[in-house]
Amino acid sequence: MIPIKETFLSFQGEGYFAGQASYFIRTQGCDIGCHWCDEPASWEFKSGINQSLSNILKDIKKSNVKNVIVTGGEPLIHDLSNLTNEISKNNFSLHLETSGSYALTGNWNWITLSPKKIRPPLKSIYSHTSELKVVIYNNKDFEWALEQERNISKFNNDCLLYLQPEWSRKEIMQQQILDFISKNPRWKLSLQMHKYLNVK
């Protein structure tokens, strides 16, 4: 079993499925270390809880939701094949949130790629990406977004593109984001709805 930090029922707060009730599986372990990370407690590889896949499945079924979201940490540090195989047998829609910096494992209905400059995605992830979500902390991140759009355009023209302001700078960057999206209409705004609602 892969190390798990926590599991919980909440709303998907970001991207295309924002507002939909979802069951989250947060894996333990990340070696990227974004300074604005929401869950730095998920970085340590030796932490986490011992939770069997059978217990997780029971909990998912009790939640009565369709979407199961695997996030982190960085989930792809782990081999996710067994996890997704077992959950998919029960007809849940499996969503992955990843930086794309490790090889893709598991079978997914939806993949959200949130690329990080400190460790860029592997090129192989782009053709599998359902939505690209670039976090905007400062003006240099717009250049990074355009670079990622170019990479996506080589492999996957159906991918959705989102800019998401880093939470502590959402007011500071709002005008720059609006200016960017008005000039680059393929991009849309993603907001962290769960933070406005003060839920996990």
N, C-alpha and C positions, 0 to 999 in steps of 0.2 A: 504493500500500500504506500502511496506517495504521502509525504508529510503534509498535513492539513493545519492551517492556522485557525480557521473557523468556517462554519457553515451557517447560513441564515437566510430567512425569507425577507425580501424587500422589494422596492421598485427598482427597475433599471432606470438610472437617472440620466443616462447619456446616449447620444447617437440616435439611430433609427428607431430603436425599441423603447425610447424614453417613455416612462409612464406605465410600462407593463410590469405586472407582478412577476417576479422571477426568484428562483432559488439560486443562491450564490455558494460556490465552493471556492474558498480562498486557499491556494496552496502556500506552503512555507518555503522561503528561500528566494533570494534575488541578489545578484552581484552587480547590478547596474547602479543603484543608489542615486536616483534623481533627488536633487535637493528639495524639490517641492512635493515629494511623494506623500500620498495620503496615508499610507500604511507602512511606515518604516519598521514597525514591529514584525513585519513579514519577511524582512531581509535575512535574519539569522537562520542558517540551515539546520542547526541542531535543536531548534525550538519546535513548537507545534504540538498538536494533540494526536493521540492514537485513536483513530476512528475507522472502523471497518467499513468496507464498501457496502456490505449488507445493511448496516445501520444507517448509512447515508441514504441509501435507496428507500428505506422505510420512511425516513424523515422527508424526503422529496415527495413521496406519494401522499403523505399526510398534508403537505402544503397545498396540494390541489392546483399546481401551476403547470404550464406547458414548457416554459423556458428554464433551462439549467445553464447558468453562466459560470465558467471556470476562469478565475482571475488569480491575482497574486499580490505580492511577489511576482515572479516570472514563471508562469506555469510550465513553459516548454523546457525549463531546466530538467524537468522530470519526463519520463516516458508515460504518456497519457493514454496509451492504447487500451489497456485493461479497463481503466476508468470509463472511457467513452463506449467501449464495447458493451459493458454491463448496463450502463444507463440507457443506451440507445435501444436495447432490447425491450425497454418499457415505453417506447414511443414518445420520449421527451425530445424537445428540440435543444440541441447542444450548441452553446455559444462559447467561443474562446476569446479572451482578451489578452493580448500579448504584445511585446515589443518586437517580436520577430527575430530576435538575435540568436535563437537556437533553432535547430531543425524541427520541422513540424511533425508531431506524432498525434495519433488519435483521429477519429472520424467526426467531422464537425458540420453542422448545418449553417453556421454563421461564424465568421472570423473577423474580429475587430483588431486591426493593426494600429498600435500607438507607438510609432518609431521614436527612438531616442538617439540624439546625436552622439552621446558618449559611447554607444555601442550600436551602430546602424543595423538595420534588418538584413538578414540573408536575402539575396535576390530571389531565391526559390519561394519565398512567402507571398510575393506580390500577386501571382496568378491565382492564389487561393483566397485573397482578401475580399471580404464582403463590404467592409467600410474602413476607411483610413481616417484616423483621428489624430490630429496634430495639436499638441498643447502649446498655447501661445503665452510665453512669459515675457519676451521682449521682441523688439523689431527684427532681430536676426532670425527669429523663428519663422517669419514669413518666407525667407529665402529657403529654409529647410522644408517648409511646406511645398514650395514650388518644385524643389528637387524630388520630393517624394511623389508629387503628382506626375512628374516626368517618368519616374520609375514605374508607377502604376500604369501609365498610359501605354507603356511598351507591352504589357502583359494582360491588362484587364480593364477594358473601357466601361464595364458595368459597375465598377466599384464606386461606392458613395464616398464623398469627401467632406470631412468636417473639421472646422477649427474650434478648439475649445480653450477659452481663456483660463489660465491658471487661476485658481480660486482667489488667492490673495491680491491678484492684479486685474480682476475682471472689470472694475471701473476704470482703471488706468489705461487699459488696452482696448476699451470698447470702440472708440472712434477709429483707431487704426484697423481693427478687425472689420468694421463696417466698410471702410475705404477699400480694404483688400477684397472683400467679397463682392462689392459692387463692380470691381474691375476683373474679377475672376469668378464668374457666375456658376461655375461647376461646384464651388465650395458653399457649404451651409454652416450655420452656427450651431454648436452643441453646447448646452449649459448643464451644469451638474445639478439637476433638479432635486436630487435627494438631499443636497446640502441646503438648498432653500427651504426644504421641508424639515430639516434637522432630523433625518433618519439615516440609518447605516447604509 
